[in-house]
């Protein structure tokens, strides 16, 4: 990781926020924009969903980013552009459009997470720790239940054949 000037630092923060807001709009507003599309078959509202700053960023500005960030930006925004193109031009039925949108959102999440990792590395930000699944219990492969039957002898139910 190299030391960045304040202009490059600001650029990376702006790109990260732009991608985050775009991803959130695409994901969280999907039920609304799909409902409008399927109900009225209009497309004008997609412009607001897909609005972003990356589209207007110049090559000179993007050259300040590392090659890894540039590739990640390209992968993320290409996926966004493919979805935008699909929605602007599709003649598919609403259910198929919905399936395609939600599949693309799942794929977009991976590109978004990768982009964030590279930008965070450039900024020197450590990602927040993720919660690990609980592993402090042991699963017995032959489940059994024990009951006391009153004569101080345990009564055991088991799925094993004796």
Buried (B, 14 or more C-beta within 10 A) or exposed (E): EEEBEEEBBEBBEBBBEBBBEBBEBBBEEBEEBBEBBEEEEEBEBBEEBBEBEBEEBEEEBBEBBBEBBBBBBBBBBEBBBEBBEBBEEEEEEEEEBBEBBEEBBEEBBEBBEBBBBBBBBBBEEEEEEEEEEEEEEEEEEEEEEEEEEEEEEEEEEEEEEE
